Amino acid sequence: MSDPLVCRCYQVMQSEILDAIRAGDLRAVEEVTAATNAAGGCSSCFDDVQMLLDRVQGTNRTYRGRAEVPDAVKRGLIQDVLRDLIEPLYRLNGVQIQVLEVKGPKVSARYAGRTVGTTLPSILALKWFFVKSMSDACNERMQLVEVNMLDRGIAEDQP
């Protein structure tokens, strides 16, 4: 059985989060972050961690966005955020980003540069700022899915 990667910033697997929730009787995402680091980077996995908490604790506090914005409109808003706010900061840090797909609240992107895959606080802060800026622009909590990290996880699973 596969153990899904939930937090791409800190490489935290679903089983680690579930174990921490059960062992510590955790009730909030912030408690899970303190125990595992999950949702402590860019915050894209916040809703995923909340969903796991809800499942274990029998609650339902998962964030719901306001008005539904079509994916094509979201992509345009995200491209504006990238151009105006994010890319200049990423360039200063030697990072490039390419948005591949926008589907609902999930934004798939590929990163390139010397700090890709690291947990440097400056890079995590930039990712957090990107997620916050996307969420503000689209009027809902957006999630950044780093294709690089998914590719790396798949490659590591291969014999």
N, C-alpha and C positions, 0 to 999 in steps of 0.2 A: 504494500500500500504506500502511496506517495505521501510525503509530508510537505505540504505547500509552504513556500517561502512567503511570509506575510510582510515583514519589514525588510525592504531592499537596502535601506541605508546601513542597518546594523546586522543584516543577514540573520534575522530571527525567524525560526520556523514555527509553524502553527502549533506543533506539539509542545514546544518550549513555553509558548504563551498559555496554552491550556493547562499545562502542569503548574505554572506559576499562579494562575487564577485559582485553581483547586487547592493548591498547597497553602496559599496565603489568604484564601477567602477574599480575593481582591474584588472590588466593586466599581472602580473607576479606571478609565484609560490611563490617567496619571499614575495610578498605583502599578499598573502593568508596565508602564515606562520605567518606573523606579526599579522594578524587579528584573526587567529583561532588556531595556533600552528600546523596545518596539515603540514606534510612534514618537520617538525622541529626536528624529532627524528632520526630514522635510515635512512630516506629518501626513503624507499621502495615505498611509495605512491606518489612520485614526479610525475611520469608519469600519475597517476590517477588524480592528482590535475591539471596537465597541460591539460589533456583531458577535464576536467570540464571547465577550463578557455576557451579552444578552442571552446567548445560547446556554452558557453554563449556569447563570444566575436566574434564568427564567424571566428576564426583563425585556423591554423593548424601547431602548433610548436611541436607536440609530438615527443619525441626522437625516433630515429630509430637506431638500432644497425648496425654494419658493416656486416661482413660475418656471415652467419648462422652456428652455431655450433650445432651438434646433441645433444639431451638431455642426452644421455648416456655419451657422452664425457664431457658435462657440469657437470654432477654428479661427475665424476672422478676428474675434476678440483676443484670442490667445496669441495670434501672430502679432497683433498690435502691442500686447504686453511684452512679448519677446523683443520686438524691434525697439520699443521706447524705453523699457526698463531693464530687461534681463540680459540681453546680448552684450550691451556695453560692460556690465559687471562681470559676466562670464569671460569676455575677452581679456579683461584685466587679470583674470585668474587662469588664463590659458585653457579655457573650456569652450567647446562648441556644442550646440544642441540642434537637433533636427526633429521636429514634430512629425511623427509618422501617421498617427490616427487620433481622432477625437470621437469617442463613442460614449455617449452619456456623460457620466462624471469622470471617466477614465481617459487620460491623455497619454498615449504611448509615444515615447521619445527615445532617440539614440543619442548618447553623449560621446564626445571624443575629446581627447586632451590628456595631459599628464596626471591629472588628479581623478580620473574616472575610476570609480569603484573604491575610493578611499572614504574614510569617515572623518576627514579633517573638519574641524568645526566651521571654518570659513566656507567650505563647500556645502556642508549641510545647511548652514544659514542661507546661502544663496538658493538652494533647492526649496527651503521653507518659504523664502520670499517669493519664489516663482509660484509655488502652490497657492500661497495667500493671494498673490496678485491675480492669478487665474480665477480663483474662487470669487474674489471681489468683482472682477470683470463679468463673469458668467452668472453671478448671483446664486451660486450654489457651491457646496464644498466639492472641489475637484481633486482628483487623485493622479499623481504622476507615476506612470509605470515605465521604469527604465528598462528598455529592451536589452541593453548591455548586461544588466544584472540577471535577467531571465536567461539570456544566452549562456552566461557563465555558469549559472546553476544547472542548466541542462548539460553543458559540457562536463561539469564535475560529476554528474550522476552516471556518465557513460563509463563502462569498464575499460 
